[in-house]
Amino acid sequence: MNTNEMFRNKKLAYGFTSLIGMAFMGFVTGWVFLIPIATAGFLLYGYTVYSRDQKYRINVNYKPSDAMKAIARREMELAKEKERLMYEQRHIEMK
């Protein structure tokens, strides 16, 4: 059946165009309504799971002791010494 015969037979033409129209409207409805609704649903679900996990989290506040301060000072000294040695090594290699 060619296109002339389809348009002569109005019922078939309207059925064919309505089928294309319904497919297009379904596509548009999916993009405009269903995908944003699904996205919002997934975001809401993720937030509820996250907030449920936050309820069981324990926050601990502490003051650093003298030993902790000494360890931190020693680590800073070691970092400075490492940086100095790396600088000297690069300087020697450049010569």
N, C-alpha and C positions, 0 to 999 in steps of 0.2 A: 504494500500500500504506500503510495507516494504522498507528499505533503498536500497536493491539490485535493486528493480524495479525502484526506483527513479534515481539511477545512470545509469541504462540501458537506461532509457528515458532521454537523455541529455537535452532536452528542459526543462523538469520539474526540473531537478537538477540545471541547471543554473538559472532558475527562483527562486527557493528556496534559493540558495546561494546568488543571487543578492538581494533578499529581506532582508536576514540577513545582508548582506554588507551595504545596504542602511540604515537599522536601526542603525547599528554601526556608519556609517559615519554621520548620523543625530545626534546621541548622541555626537560624538566627536566634530562636528561642533557647537553644542549647548554649550558645555563646553569650547571650545577653543575660539570661536568668540562671540556668542550671550550673554553669561553671563558677560564677561568683558565689552562688549559694553553697556549692560543695567546698569551695575554698574557705568561706566563712565557717562552715561546719568543722573542717579540719583544724583551723586556727583555734576555734573554741575548744575543741577536744584537747589539743595540745596545751592550751592554757590551763584547763582543768587538771590535767595530769601533772603539769608543772607545779601548780599551786598545791596540789595534794602532796607532792614530794617535799615542798618547802615546809610543810607543817612538821615533818619529822626531822628537820635539820637542826643541829645543835651548834650554836655560836659560842665560842669560848674566848673570853677576854682575859689576858694575863699581862702582868708587868714583867719586863725582862730582868732576870737576876744578874748579879755581878758576873757570874760565869758565862752567861749568854753574851753579855757585853764584851767580855774578854775574847770570846771566840769570834765575835763579829769584828773586833779590832784586828785580830790576828789575820782573819780572812782578807780584810782591806789591805793590810800590810803585804800579804802574799800577792794580791792582785797588783799592787803598785810595783813590787819587785819584778813580777813577771812582765809587766808593761815596760819597765826600764830595760830588762834583759832583751826583750824583743826589739826595742828601739835600737839598742847597741848592736844587735846582730844584723838588723837591716842596714844600719849605718856602715858596718864593716863590709857587708856584701856589696854595697853600692860603690865602694872605692876600688 
